Amino acid sequence: MKSSRTLAMVCAAIIVLAAIFAINGCTRRTTKPTTTTTVTKPTSTKHKRKIVFVMKLIGIPYTNVCEEGMKKAAKELGIEAEFLGPSTGGDTIQQISIIEDQISRGVDAIVISPNDDKAVIPVIQKAMNKGIKVFTWDSDAPKSKRIFYVAAADDIGIGEIVIDRVAKEIGGKGKVALMTGSPNALNLSLHVQGVEKGVKKYPGITLVKPYIYNDDDQQKAIQGAITLLQKNPDLAAFACVNSPGVPGAARALIQTGKDKKIKIWGLSIPSENRDYIKQGIVNGLTIWDPGKLTYVTTKLVNDYLDGKKPRDGMEMAGVGKLKVSPTGVIIMPGLIITKENVDQFNF
Amino acid sequence: MRSLIRAKESVVLLMFIVVFAAFAVTTDRFASVDNLLNIARQYSELAVVAVGLTMIIITGGIDISVGSIVGLSSITLGVLAGQMHMNVWAACAAAMAVGLLCGTLNGLVITKLGVQPIVATLAMMSAARGLAFVLSGARSLADFPDSFVGLGQTEVGPVPFIGYIPLSVCLALLLAVCGFVLLRFTSLGRMIHAVGFSEEATRLSGIGVVKVKVFAYSLTGLLCGLGGIMMTARVASSVPDAGNGFEFEAITAVVMGGSSLRGGEGSIIGTMIGVAVMGILRNGLNLRGVPNTWQVLFLGAMLILAVLADNLRVWMRSRLESRQQALEPSKAEA
């Protein structure tokens, strides 16, 4: 009696499982385009090359633009490419888990923007040992075994440009607040170093300490800026070196009624700041096109997999000449955006 | 059927089978031994922390500071061994002591000062994370001797059919067995259940409720300390945001595993299966290339589903029992 009931139970469980499989099988096909970012071009039935990008964080405008650039290149090349990353800022461990899972999956290449340049060293080593080619872009891990790094701009140079522009705006004297993202991201700490190096040219300027760390979070950027404004009512300008910093500072100034009295220059994308720039709340931006950066990276990685290595001074269509250093750093030319030219950029 | 409804672990086991089978059928390379060991390695730290958290939840408490304590432990290790060049094993002991201290502090604030567990551990969550950032200068530290880094990559074996098992996985399994034995076969385990079932009755029967609770929080703190060390060894660097989001994953795993947030009921076996469900879900979604933003949505839905399924199980069990009681007299007559 009892055993027959158990048997019936097991049968029922198997039927339920089978039903779930069937449903899973169907929904998978229909939902795939919305839940993944796979770009496929139906060419041949043989193994299609697969490149996976692992960002620091996904779902913010900056990284969405990167993803668009990747998709465009993948479509042109007829390869598969995916854009992954943690959904909360600064999550180093989660980023490593994602990379490990891609190693298990056996993709052809992994392109990383590391949250932490040291913590990714073992996982990059592991991937290379398994024959997966690893590259970095957007931010580097110079001590790792990565093949090359595609930089949007000279990381230290960007910091210097930002502080030079700020200095020009405030006439070379006053208190300047420096806003950055996570203190562990190498590209951001190099931007900060650039600002610190550049500020030595202007004895009249003091950088307010401690710096504002917004963890790539707009809300934290606004809060940090407001707190700093309360402590430093005589602030002259904001110098921001990560993308949520500029609009964050702009909103903080609007909320405290100090807009247009305090200057803002920084590294950010035009689409998030277009209105602020036109109204004169944000004085200007220095930026690269993150879409083009990722587009170029996808092409360079694909070329490398085909056996074509990047060369110094090589011409990339629509971007210009690339600088390639012996340490495997590839640098793209950068942009300066102000009220006059902001409408020319649609990212 | 009845025993299935009675068993706390039935819901999570069903979830495990469904999720595992679904990924095994639909996703290439998911069911490979290599990948499954990769998941086990990634989730061994969470498993260690969840053993402690299960005990806290059985006492009717909660601890949302586990992730921050893992981070603080990792940074303690990084500062002492990496920066101040202290002996790495002494630094490990210090990291575990820091975890123990945080956990004990949680327990004392909750029992002696009468602060609600969620508030006390919320404060610890913020304080420990803050301290981790202050001590590390908000940077990661990575200057460990090879003997320590090697430990994170050490594998035990060969085990038949599986091959080499990571050391951290063995450690997690060993601790789970210890936790299981403690809860099931010792008087301390019975006291932990009693406190959660009815604190007042336990107090009246002369059991030191305060001691039992402080034990649960201290043990969890200690295990978080160990989790921090394991994570540091795995990624070969100590990161101030280590353990980020652990509180969510650990609580979900424990609740999914059949421990009731009302207290008095819980299962280490269920918790371990719960951790496994979290692991395969994350990994499977990563293998399918599902963006993380969607994954957190899935995991949130899993938590709600687990609680609902558990409520359903409790409801069915009570119906079963009342029906049984109704049947008893007729049985006696026959």
Interface residues (C-beta under 8 A of the other chain):
Chain A: R5 T6 M9 A13 L17 I20 F21 N24 G25 R28 T35 T36 T37 T38 V52 I58 G59 E82 F83 L84 G85 P86 S87 T88 G90 D91 T92 I93 Q94 I96 S97 I98 E100 D101 Q102 I103 S104 R105 G106 D116 K118 A119 I121 P122 V123 S182 P183 N184 Y213
Chain B: M1 L4 L14 I17 V18 A21 A22 V25 T26 D28 R29 S32 D34 N35 N38 Q42 G137 A138 R139 S140 A142 V149 Q153 M231 V235 A236 S237 V239 P240 D241 A242 G243 N244 G245 R282 N283 N286 L287 R288 G289 V290 P291 N292 T293 W294 Q295 V296
